[in-house]
Amino acid sequence: MNKIIKEPLLHFVILGLALFFIYAQMNSTQEVNASENIVVTQENIITIKNNWINKKGSPASDEELKKEIQRFVHEEA
């Protein structure tokens, strides 16, 4: 038993677990903020459509618009 207590690997594991626990406790408030909803407003959609037209020169198809909206949501997240 004494040999196990003096093992450096055990000290390393215990220290690692302690640091992980402290880190998790300190960052638990960020998880609450991360669960907020992302709302895509009509103004966001109009901006996305206008940006597409400026970039490509023609209106986006429904599929292209859907992908751009998903990209917007991903960037907001």
PDB file of N, CA, C and O in Angstrom:
ATOM      1  N   MET A   1       0.828  -1.200   0.000  1.00  0.00           N
ATOM      2  CA  MET A   1       0.000   0.000   0.000  1.00  0.00           C
ATOM      3  C   MET A   1       0.868   1.258   0.000  1.00  0.00           C
ATOM      4  O   MET A   1       0.575   2.222  -0.707  1.00  0.00           O
ATOM      5  N   ASN A   2       1.938   1.241   0.798  1.00  0.00           N
ATOM      6  CA  ASN A   2       2.862   2.375   0.866  1.00  0.00           C
ATOM      7  C   ASN A   2       3.498   2.643  -0.491  1.00  0.00           C
ATOM      8  O   ASN A   2       3.731   3.792  -0.869  1.00  0.00           O
ATOM      9  N   LYS A   3       3.777   1.556  -1.221  1.00  0.00           N
ATOM     10  CA  LYS A   3       4.415   1.680  -2.520  1.00  0.00           C
ATOM     11  C   LYS A   3       3.473   2.383  -3.507  1.00  0.00           C
ATOM     12  O   LYS A   3       3.923   3.190  -4.320  1.00  0.00           O
ATOM     13  N   ILE A   4       2.192   2.086  -3.443  1.00  0.00           N
ATOM     14  CA  ILE A   4       1.208   2.701  -4.337  1.00  0.00           C
ATOM     15  C   ILE A   4       1.062   4.196  -4.037  1.00  0.00           C
ATOM     16  O   ILE A   4       0.952   5.007  -4.956  1.00  0.00           O
ATOM     17  N   ILE A   5       1.060   4.552  -2.772  1.00  0.00           N
ATOM     18  CA  ILE A   5       0.907   5.949  -2.380  1.00  0.00           C
ATOM     19  C   ILE A   5       2.092   6.790  -2.845  1.00  0.00           C
ATOM     20  O   ILE A   5       1.928   7.972  -3.150  1.00  0.00           O
ATOM     21  N   LYS A   6       3.262   6.206  -2.901  1.00  0.00           N
ATOM     22  CA  LYS A   6       4.465   6.931  -3.319  1.00  0.00           C
ATOM     23  C   LYS A   6       4.646   6.953  -4.845  1.00  0.00           C
ATOM     24  O   LYS A   6       5.587   7.572  -5.343  1.00  0.00           O
ATOM     25  N   GLU A   7       3.774   6.298  -5.572  1.00  0.00           N
ATOM     26  CA  GLU A   7       3.883   6.199  -7.031  1.00  0.00           C
ATOM     27  C   GLU A   7       3.618   7.560  -7.690  1.00  0.00           C
ATOM     28  O   GLU A   7       2.550   8.139  -7.492  1.00  0.00           O
ATOM     29  N   PRO A   8       4.579   8.076  -8.472  1.00  0.00           N
ATOM     30  CA  PRO A   8       4.400   9.375  -9.126  1.00  0.00           C
ATOM     31  C   PRO A   8       3.225   9.397 -10.109  1.00  0.00           C
ATOM     32  O   PRO A   8       2.583  10.433 -10.283  1.00  0.00           O
ATOM     33  N   LEU A   9       2.947   8.271 -10.745  1.00  0.00           N
ATOM     34  CA  LEU A   9       1.831   8.215 -11.680  1.00  0.00           C
ATOM     35  C   LEU A   9       0.506   8.469 -10.964  1.00  0.00           C
ATOM     36  O   LEU A   9      -0.375   9.135 -11.506  1.00  0.00           O
ATOM     37  N   LEU A  10       0.366   7.952  -9.775  1.00  0.00           N
ATOM     38  CA  LEU A  10      -0.842   8.194  -8.992  1.00  0.00           C
ATOM     39  C   LEU A  10      -0.981   9.675  -8.664  1.00  0.00           C
ATOM     40  O   LEU A  10      -2.076  10.232  -8.752  1.00  0.00           O
ATOM     41  N   HIS A  11       0.120  10.312  -8.289  1.00  0.00           N
ATOM     42  CA  HIS A  11       0.088  11.758  -8.006  1.00  0.00           C
ATOM     43  C   HIS A  11      -0.317  12.537  -9.253  1.00  0.00           C
ATOM     44  O   HIS A  11      -1.102  13.482  -9.172  1.00  0.00           O
ATOM     45  N   PHE A  12       0.216  12.142 -10.399  1.00  0.00           N
ATOM     46  CA  PHE A  12      -0.098  12.796 -11.665  1.00  0.00           C
ATOM     47  C   PHE A  12      -1.590  12.668 -11.992  1.00  0.00           C
ATOM     48  O   PHE A  12      -2.226  13.645 -12.388  1.00  0.00           O
ATOM     49  N   VAL A  13      -2.139  11.478 -11.828  1.00  0.00           N
ATOM     50  CA  VAL A  13      -3.553  11.243 -12.121  1.00  0.00           C
ATOM     51  C   VAL A  13      -4.440  12.051 -11.172  1.00  0.00           C
ATOM     52  O   VAL A  13      -5.411  12.669 -11.609  1.00  0.00           O
ATOM     53  N   ILE A  14      -4.117  12.048  -9.896  1.00  0.00           N
ATOM     54  CA  ILE A  14      -4.913  12.800  -8.918  1.00  0.00           C
ATOM     55  C   ILE A  14      -4.853  14.298  -9.213  1.00  0.00           C
ATOM     56  O   ILE A  14      -5.876  14.981  -9.159  1.00  0.00           O
ATOM     57  N   LEU A  15      -3.676  14.805  -9.521  1.00  0.00           N
ATOM     58  CA  LEU A  15      -3.533  16.225  -9.855  1.00  0.00           C
ATOM     59  C   LEU A  15      -4.316  16.554 -11.129  1.00  0.00           C
ATOM     60  O   LEU A  15      -4.980  17.588 -11.199  1.00  0.00           O
ATOM     61  N   GLY A  16      -4.240  15.688 -12.124  1.00  0.00           N
ATOM     62  CA  GLY A  16      -4.978  15.896 -13.368  1.00  0.00           C
ATOM     63  C   GLY A  16      -6.476  15.928 -13.134  1.00  0.00           C
ATOM     64  O   GLY A  16      -7.167  16.793 -13.673  1.00  0.00           O
ATOM     65  N   LEU A  17      -6.987  15.004 -12.340  1.00  0.00           N
ATOM     66  CA  LEU A  17      -8.416  14.981 -12.019  1.00  0.00           C
ATOM     67  C   LEU A  17      -8.834  16.234 -11.257  1.00  0.00           C
ATOM     68  O   LEU A  17      -9.909  16.782 -11.503  1.00  0.00           O
ATOM     69  N   ALA A  18      -7.992  16.685 -10.337  1.00  0.00           N
ATOM     70  CA  ALA A  18      -8.302  17.894  -9.576  1.00  0.00           C
ATOM     71  C   ALA A  18      -8.360  19.111 -10.503  1.00  0.00           C
ATOM     72  O   ALA A  18      -9.273  19.930 -10.402  1.00  0.00           O
ATOM     73  N   LEU A  19      -7.383  19.223 -11.405  1.00  0.00           N
ATOM     74  CA  LEU A  19      -7.388  20.341 -12.354  1.00  0.00           C
ATOM     75  C   LEU A  19      -8.599  20.283 -13.271  1.00  0.00           C
ATOM     76  O   LEU A  19      -9.217  21.311 -13.548  1.00  0.00           O
ATOM     77  N   PHE A  20      -8.943  19.099 -13.740  1.00  0.00           N
ATOM     78  CA  PHE A  20     -10.117  18.935 -14.594  1.00  0.00           C
ATOM     79  C   PHE A  20     -11.382  19.354 -13.854  1.00  0.00           C
ATOM     80  O   PHE A  20     -12.228  20.042 -14.425  1.00  0.00           O
ATOM     81  N   PHE A  21     -11.522  18.957 -12.611  1.00  0.00           N
ATOM     82  CA  PHE A  21     -12.694  19.310 -11.813  1.00  0.00           C
ATOM     83  C   PHE A  21     -12.771  20.822 -11.603  1.00  0.00           C
ATOM     84  O   PHE A  21     -13.841  21.415 -11.739  1.00  0.00           O
ATOM     85  N   ILE A  22     -11.647  21.443 -11.274  1.00  0.00           N
ATOM     86  CA  ILE A  22     -11.622  22.897 -11.065  1.00  0.00           C
ATOM     87  C   ILE A  22     -11.986  23.617 -12.354  1.00  0.00           C
ATOM     88  O   ILE A  22     -12.773  24.563 -12.334  1.00  0.00           O
ATOM     89  N   TYR A  23     -11.422  23.179 -13.473  1.00  0.00           N
ATOM     90  CA  TYR A  23     -11.717  23.791 -14.764  1.00  0.00           C
ATOM     91  C   TYR A  23     -13.199  23.659 -15.098  1.00  0.00           C
ATOM     92  O   TYR A  23     -13.817  24.620 -15.558  1.00  0.00           O
ATOM     93  N   ALA A  24     -13.770  22.490 -14.872  1.00  0.00           N
ATOM     94  CA  ALA A  24     -15.191  22.266 -15.159  1.00  0.00           C
ATOM     95  C   ALA A  24     -16.074  23.169 -14.301  1.00  0.00           C
ATOM     96  O   ALA A  24     -17.082  23.686 -14.782  1.00  0.00           O
ATOM     97  N   GLN A  25     -15.710  23.359 -13.055  1.00  0.00           N
ATOM     98  CA  GLN A  25     -16.493  24.217 -12.171  1.00  0.00           C
ATOM     99  C   GLN A  25     -16.398  25.677 -12.586  1.00  0.00           C
ATOM    100  O   GLN A  25     -17.390  26.402 -12.509  1.00  0.00           O
ATOM    101  N   MET A  26     -15.241  26.116 -13.019  1.00  0.00           N
ATOM    102  CA  MET A  26     -15.061  27.512 -13.405  1.00  0.00           C
ATOM    103  C   MET A  26     -15.769  27.836 -14.710  1.00  0.00           C
ATOM    104  O   MET A  26     -16.189  28.975 -14.914  1.00  0.00           O
ATOM    105  N   ASN A  27     -15.911  26.864 -15.594  1.00  0.00           N
ATOM    106  CA  ASN A  27     -16.507  27.095 -16.897  1.00  0.00           C
ATOM    107  C   ASN A  27     -17.958  26.641 -16.988  1.00  0.00           C
ATOM    108  O   ASN A  27     -18.524  26.623 -18.081  1.00  0.00           O
ATOM    109  N   SER A  28     -18.563  26.281 -15.886  1.00  0.00           N
ATOM    110  CA  SER A  28     -19.948  25.826 -15.923  1.00  0.00           C
ATOM    111  C   SER A  28     -20.900  26.954 -16.288  1.00  0.00           C
ATOM    112  O   SER A  28     -21.975  26.687 -16.827  1.00  0.00           O
ATOM    113  N   THR A  29     -20.544  28.210 -16.013  1.00  0.00           N
ATOM    114  CA  THR A  29     -21.420  29.332 -16.374  1.00  0.00           C
ATOM    115  C   THR A  29     -21.417  29.562 -17.877  1.00  0.00           C
ATOM    116  O   THR A  29     -22.410  30.056 -18.412  1.00  0.00           O
ATOM    117  N   GLN A  30     -20.345  29.224 -18.579  1.00  0.00           N
ATOM    118  CA  GLN A  30     -20.307  29.384 -20.030  1.00  0.00           C
ATOM    119  C   GLN A  30     -21.248  28.414 -20.709  1.00  0.00           C
ATOM    120  O   GLN A  30     -21.795  28.738 -21.763  1.00  0.00           O
ATOM    121  N   GLU A  31     -21.456  27.240 -20.145  1.00  0.00           N
ATOM    122  CA  GLU A  31     -22.383  26.279 -20.721  1.00  0.00           C
ATOM    123  C   GLU A  31     -23.799  26.814 -20.696  1.00  0.00           C
ATOM    124  O   GLU A  31     -24.569  26.560 -21.622  1.00  0.00           O
ATOM    125  N   VAL A  32     -24.156  27.546 -19.659  1.00  0.00           N
ATOM    126  CA  VAL A  32     -25.486  28.131 -19.573  1.00  0.00           C
ATOM    127  C   VAL A  32     -25.676  29.142 -20.694  1.00  0.00           C
ATOM    128  O   VAL A  32     -26.726  29.160 -21.336  1.00  0.00           O
ATOM    129  N   ASN A  33     -24.673  29.987 -20.941  1.00  0.00           N
ATOM    130  CA  ASN A  33     -24.763  30.976 -22.001  1.00  0.00           C
ATOM    131  C   ASN A  33     -24.771  30.328 -23.375  1.00  0.00           C
ATOM    132  O   ASN A  33     -25.380  30.862 -24.301  1.00  0.00           O
ATOM    133  N   ALA A  34     -24.113  29.199 -23.527  1.00  0.00           N
ATOM    134  CA  ALA A  34     -24.046  28.532 -24.820  1.00  0.00           C
ATOM    135  C   ALA A  34     -25.384  27.928 -25.217  1.00  0.00           C
ATOM    136  O   ALA A  34     -25.594  27.638 -26.395  1.00  0.00           O
ATOM    137  N   SER A  35     -26.292  27.731 -24.272  1.00  0.00           N
ATOM    138  CA  SER A  35     -27.577  27.127 -24.591  1.00  0.00           C
ATOM    139  C   SER A  35     -28.603  28.147 -25.051  1.00  0.00           C
ATOM    140  O   SER A  35     -29.759  27.792 -25.280  1.00  0.00           O
ATOM    141  N   GLU A  36     -28.209  29.402 -25.192  1.00  0.00           N
ATOM    142  CA  GLU A  36     -29.142  30.408 -25.679  1.00  0.00           C
ATOM    143  C   GLU A  36     -29.526  30.106 -27.120  1.00  0.00           C
ATOM    144  O   GLU A  36     -28.739  29.534 -27.874  1.00  0.00           O
ATOM    145  N   ASN A  37     -30.739  30.495 -27.497  1.00  0.00           N
ATOM    146  CA  ASN A  37     -31.222  30.251 -28.843  1.00  0.00           C
ATOM    147  C   ASN A  37     -30.646  31.263 -29.817  1.00  0.00           C
ATOM    148  O   ASN A  37     -30.408  32.418 -29.465  1.00  0.00           O
ATOM    149  N   ILE A  38     -30.427  30.819 -31.040  1.00  0.00           N
ATOM    150  CA  ILE A  38     -30.011  31.704 -32.115  1.00  0.00           C
ATOM    151  C   ILE A  38     -31.244  31.946 -32.971  1.00  0.00           C
ATOM    152  O   ILE A  38     -31.847  31.007 -33.491  1.00  0.00           O
ATOM    153  N   VAL A  39     -31.608  33.199 -33.109  1.00  0.00           N
ATOM    154  CA  VAL A  39     -32.807  33.556 -33.858  1.00  0.00           C
ATOM    155  C   VAL A  39     -32.378  34.156 -35.190  1.00  0.00           C
ATOM    156  O   VAL A  39     -31.569  35.082 -35.235  1.00  0.00           O
ATOM    157  N   VAL A  40     -32.930  33.615 -36.277  1.00  0.00           N
ATOM    158  CA  VAL A  40     -32.686  34.149 -37.605  1.00  0.00           C
ATOM    159  C   VAL A  40     -33.896  35.004 -37.968  1.00  0.00           C
ATOM    160  O   VAL A  40     -34.985  34.486 -38.215  1.00  0.00           O
ATOM    161  N   THR A  41     -33.693  36.298 -37.995  1.00  0.00           N
ATOM    162  CA  THR A  41     -34.789  37.221 -38.280  1.00  0.00           C
ATOM    163  C   THR A  41     -34.954  37.412 -39.785  1.00  0.00           C
ATOM    164  O   THR A  41     -34.106  37.005 -40.579  1.00  0.00           O
ATOM    165  N   GLN A  42     -36.054  38.035 -40.153  1.00  0.00           N
ATOM    166  CA  GLN A  42     -36.295  38.345 -41.554  1.00  0.00           C
ATOM    167  C   GLN A  42     -35.210  39.275 -42.095  1.00  0.00           C
ATOM    168  O   GLN A  42     -34.802  39.166 -43.251  1.00  0.00           O
ATOM    169  N   GLU A  43     -34.753  40.186 -41.245  1.00  0.00           N
ATOM    170  CA  GLU A  43     -33.675  41.092 -41.662  1.00  0.00           C
ATOM    171  C   GLU A  43     -32.390  40.319 -41.956  1.00  0.00           C
ATOM    172  O   GLU A  43     -31.665  40.645 -42.895  1.00  0.00           O
ATOM    173  N   ASN A  44     -32.108  39.281 -41.140  1.00  0.00           N
ATOM    174  CA  ASN A  44     -30.933  38.442 -41.399  1.00  0.00           C
ATOM    175  C   ASN A  44     -31.051  37.749 -42.752  1.00  0.00           C
ATOM    176  O   ASN A  44     -30.079  37.674 -43.503  1.00  0.00           O
ATOM    177  N   ILE A  45     -32.226  37.249 -43.055  1.00  0.00           N
ATOM    178  CA  ILE A  45     -32.435  36.549 -44.319  1.00  0.00           C
ATOM    179  C   ILE A  45     -32.279  37.507 -45.495  1.00  0.00           C
ATOM    180  O   ILE A  45     -31.675  37.155 -46.509  1.00  0.00           O
ATOM    181  N   ILE A  46     -32.818  38.710 -45.363  1.00  0.00           N
ATOM    182  CA  ILE A  46     -32.674  39.715 -46.426  1.00  0.00           C
ATOM    183  C   ILE A  46     -31.208  40.052 -46.635  1.00  0.00           C
ATOM    184  O   ILE A  46     -30.752  40.165 -47.772  1.00  0.00           O
ATOM    185  N   THR A  47     -30.463  40.214 -45.543  1.00  0.00           N
ATOM    186  CA  THR A  47     -29.029  40.500 -45.646  1.00  0.00           C
ATOM    187  C   THR A  47     -28.290  39.356 -46.316  1.00  0.00           C
ATOM    188  O   THR A  47     -27.420  39.581 -47.158  1.00  0.00           O
ATOM    189  N   ILE A  48     -28.628  38.137 -45.947  1.00  0.00           N
ATOM    190  CA  ILE A  48     -27.998  36.960 -46.561  1.00  0.00           C
ATOM    191  C   ILE A  48     -28.301  36.927 -48.056  1.00  0.00           C
ATOM    192  O   ILE A  48     -27.410  36.674 -48.867  1.00  0.00           O
ATOM    193  N   LYS A  49     -29.553  37.181 -48.421  1.00  0.00           N
ATOM    194  CA  LYS A  49     -29.927  37.202 -49.847  1.00  0.00           C
ATOM    195  C   LYS A  49     -29.171  38.289 -50.596  1.00  0.00           C
ATOM    196  O   LYS A  49     -28.651  38.044 -51.685  1.00  0.00           O
ATOM    197  N   ASN A  50     -29.104  39.497 -50.020  1.00  0.00           N
ATOM    198  CA  ASN A  50     -28.407  40.602 -50.682  1.00  0.00           C
ATOM    199  C   ASN A  50     -26.911  40.324 -50.813  1.00  0.00           C
ATOM    200  O   ASN A  50     -26.310  40.636 -51.840  1.00  0.00           O
ATOM    201  N   ASN A  51     -26.313  39.743 -49.786  1.00  0.00           N
ATOM    202  CA  ASN A  51     -24.892  39.391 -49.865  1.00  0.00           C
ATOM    203  C   ASN A  51     -24.643  38.361 -50.974  1.00  0.00           C
ATOM    204  O   ASN A  51     -23.644  38.434 -51.690  1.00  0.00           O
ATOM    205  N   TRP A  52     -25.564  37.408 -51.102  1.00  0.00           N
ATOM    206  CA  TRP A  52     -25.432  36.398 -52.145  1.00  0.00           C
ATOM    207  C   TRP A  52     -25.496  37.045 -53.532  1.00  0.00           C
ATOM    208  O   TRP A  52     -24.690  36.741 -54.412  1.00  0.00           O
ATOM    209  N   ILE A  53     -26.471  37.942 -53.709  1.00  0.00           N
ATOM    210  CA  ILE A  53     -26.617  38.617 -54.999  1.00  0.00           C
ATOM    211  C   ILE A  53     -25.371  39.444 -55.310  1.00  0.00           C
ATOM    212  O   ILE A  53     -24.890  39.434 -56.443  1.00  0.00           O
ATOM    213  N   ASN A  54     -24.845  40.159 -54.315  1.00  0.00           N
ATOM    214  CA  ASN A  54     -23.638  40.963 -54.527  1.00  0.00           C
ATOM    215  C   ASN A  54     -22.437  40.097 -54.884  1.00  0.00           C
ATOM    216  O   ASN A  54     -21.588  40.493 -55.683  1.00  0.00           O
ATOM    217  N   LYS A  55     -22.373  38.902 -54.281  1.00  0.00           N
ATOM    218  CA  LYS A  55     -21.230  38.027 -54.504  1.00  0.00           C
ATOM    219  C   LYS A  55     -21.357  37.246 -55.813  1.00  0.00           C
ATOM    220  O   LYS A  55     -20.385  37.131 -56.560  1.00  0.00           O
ATOM    221  N   LYS A  56     -22.542  36.711 -56.096  1.00  0.00           N
ATOM    222  CA  LYS A  56     -22.727  35.811 -57.240  1.00  0.00           C
ATOM    223  C   LYS A  56     -23.374  36.487 -58.446  1.00  0.00           C
ATOM    224  O   LYS A  56     -23.227  36.008 -59.571  1.00  0.00           O
ATOM    225  N   GLY A  57     -24.088  37.593 -58.229  1.00  0.00           N
ATOM    226  CA  GLY A  57     -24.719  38.293 -59.339  1.00  0.00           C
ATOM    227  C   GLY A  57     -26.114  37.818 -59.672  1.00  0.00           C
ATOM    228  O   GLY A  57     -26.761  38.385 -60.552  1.00  0.00           O
ATOM    229  N   SER A  58     -26.592  36.800 -58.996  1.00  0.00           N
ATOM    230  CA  SER A  58     -27.958  36.313 -59.223  1.00  0.00           C
ATOM    231  C   SER A  58     -28.536  35.838 -57.894  1.00  0.00           C
ATOM    232  O   SER A  58     -27.790  35.524 -56.966  1.00  0.00           O
ATOM    233  N   PRO A  59     -29.865  35.785 -57.803  1.00  0.00           N
ATOM    234  CA  PRO A  59     -30.482  35.338 -56.547  1.00  0.00           C
ATOM    235  C   PRO A  59     -30.125  33.880 -56.232  1.00  0.00           C
ATOM    236  O   PRO A  59     -29.889  33.072 -57.130  1.00  0.00           O
ATOM    237  N   ALA A  60     -30.094  33.575 -54.954  1.00  0.00           N
ATOM    238  CA  ALA A  60     -29.786  32.217 -54.504  1.00  0.00           C
ATOM    239  C   ALA A  60     -31.001  31.320 -54.686  1.00  0.00           C
ATOM    240  O   ALA A  60     -32.141  31.753 -54.521  1.00  0.00           O
ATOM    241  N   SER A  61     -30.737  30.059 -55.031  1.00  0.00           N
ATOM    242  CA  SER A  61     -31.822  29.083 -55.077  1.00  0.00           C
ATOM    243  C   SER A  61     -32.238  28.761 -53.640  1.00  0.00           C
ATOM    244  O   SER A  61     -31.571  29.162 -52.686  1.00  0.00           O
ATOM    245  N   ASP A  62     -33.333  28.042 -53.500  1.00  0.00           N
ATOM    246  CA  ASP A  62     -33.800  27.689 -52.150  1.00  0.00           C
ATOM    247  C   ASP A  62     -32.749  26.884 -51.397  1.00  0.00           C
ATOM    248  O   ASP A  62     -32.529  27.101 -50.205  1.00  0.00           O
ATOM    249  N   GLU A  63     -32.102  25.956 -52.096  1.00  0.00           N
ATOM    250  CA  GLU A  63     -31.079  25.117 -51.461  1.00  0.00           C
ATOM    251  C   GLU A  63     -29.861  25.956 -51.069  1.00  0.00           C
ATOM    252  O   GLU A  63     -29.310  25.777 -49.983  1.00  0.00           O
ATOM    253  N   GLU A  64     -29.445  26.861 -51.939  1.00  0.00           N
ATOM    254  CA  GLU A  64     -28.303  27.719 -51.641  1.00  0.00           C
ATOM    255  C   GLU A  64     -28.621  28.648 -50.468  1.00  0.00           C
ATOM    256  O   GLU A  64     -27.774  28.883 -49.607  1.00  0.00           O
ATOM    257  N   LEU A  65     -29.842  29.173 -50.442  1.00  0.00           N
ATOM    258  CA  LEU A  65     -30.254  30.043 -49.343  1.00  0.00           C
ATOM    259  C   LEU A  65     -30.268  29.281 -48.025  1.00  0.00           C
ATOM    260  O   LEU A  65     -29.850  29.797 -46.989  1.00  0.00           O
ATOM    261  N   LYS A  66     -30.753  28.053 -48.082  1.00  0.00           N
ATOM    262  CA  LYS A  66     -30.782  27.218 -46.877  1.00  0.00           C
ATOM    263  C   LYS A  66     -29.360  26.996 -46.350  1.00  0.00           C
ATOM    264  O   LYS A  66     -29.131  27.074 -45.143  1.00  0.00           O
ATOM    265  N   LYS A  67     -28.416  26.721 -47.237  1.00  0.00           N
ATOM    266  CA  LYS A  67     -27.022  26.508 -46.828  1.00  0.00           C
ATOM    267  C   LYS A  67     -26.417  27.785 -46.252  1.00  0.00           C
ATOM    268  O   LYS A  67     -25.665  27.731 -45.279  1.00  0.00           O
ATOM    269  N   GLU A  68     -26.738  28.928 -46.845  1.00  0.00           N
ATOM    270  CA  GLU A  68     -26.216  30.200 -46.334  1.00  0.00           C
ATOM    271  C   GLU A  68     -26.792  30.521 -44.956  1.00  0.00           C
ATOM    272  O   GLU A  68     -26.088  31.051 -44.096  1.00  0.00           O
ATOM    273  N   ILE A  69     -28.053  30.205 -44.746  1.00  0.00           N
ATOM    274  CA  ILE A  69     -28.665  30.423 -43.431  1.00  0.00           C
ATOM    275  C   ILE A  69     -28.011  29.503 -42.402  1.00  0.00           C
ATOM    276  O   ILE A  69     -27.740  29.919 -41.276  1.00  0.00           O
ATOM    277  N   GLN A  70     -27.756  28.248 -42.793  1.00  0.00           N
ATOM    278  CA  GLN A  70     -27.072  27.325 -41.883  1.00  0.00           C
ATOM    279  C   GLN A  70     -25.670  27.818 -41.562  1.00  0.00           C
ATOM    280  O   GLN A  70     -25.210  27.685 -40.428  1.00  0.00           O
ATOM    281  N   ARG A  71     -24.992  28.383 -42.544  1.00  0.00           N
ATOM    282  CA  ARG A  71     -23.662  28.942 -42.318  1.00  0.00           C
ATOM    283  C   ARG A  71     -23.732  30.113 -41.340  1.00  0.00           C
ATOM    284  O   ARG A  71     -22.880  30.256 -40.462  1.00  0.00           O
ATOM    285  N   PHE A  72     -24.769  30.957 -41.507  1.00  0.00           N
ATOM    286  CA  PHE A  72     -24.969  32.087 -40.600  1.00  0.00           C
ATOM    287  C   PHE A  72     -25.166  31.595 -39.162  1.00  0.00           C
ATOM    288  O   PHE A  72     -24.558  32.119 -38.228  1.00  0.00           O
ATOM    289  N   VAL A  73     -26.015  30.591 -39.000  1.00  0.00           N
ATOM    290  CA  VAL A  73     -26.270  30.041 -37.659  1.00  0.00           C
ATOM    291  C   VAL A  73     -24.993  29.449 -37.077  1.00  0.00           C
ATOM    292  O   VAL A  73     -24.705  29.631 -35.894  1.00  0.00           O
ATOM    293  N   HIS A  74     -24.230  28.743 -37.902  1.00  0.00           N
ATOM    294  CA  HIS A  74     -22.975  28.152 -37.427  1.00  0.00           C
ATOM    295  C   HIS A  74     -22.003  29.238 -36.977  1.00  0.00           C
ATOM    296  O   HIS A  74     -21.333  29.085 -35.955  1.00  0.00           O
ATOM    297  N   GLU A  75     -21.922  30.329 -37.730  1.00  0.00           N
ATOM    298  CA  GLU A  75     -21.031  31.422 -37.349  1.00  0.00           C
ATOM    299  C   GLU A  75     -21.498  32.099 -36.058  1.00  0.00           C
ATOM    300  O   GLU A  75     -20.674  32.501 -35.237  1.00  0.00           O
ATOM    301  N   GLU A  76     -22.793  32.224 -35.879  1.00  0.00           N
ATOM    302  CA  GLU A  76     -23.317  32.829 -34.664  1.00  0.00           C
ATOM    303  C   GLU A  76     -23.053  31.962 -33.443  1.00  0.00           C
ATOM    304  O   GLU A  76     -22.811  32.467 -32.346  1.00  0.00           O
ATOM    305  N   ALA A  77     -23.103  30.642 -33.650  1.00  0.00           N
ATOM    306  CA  ALA A  77     -22.863  29.713 -32.542  1.00  0.00           C
ATOM    307  C   ALA A  77     -21.415  29.807 -32.135  1.00  0.00           C
ATOM    308  O   ALA A  77     -20.985  29.110 -31.216  1.00  0.00           O
TER     309      ALA A  77
END
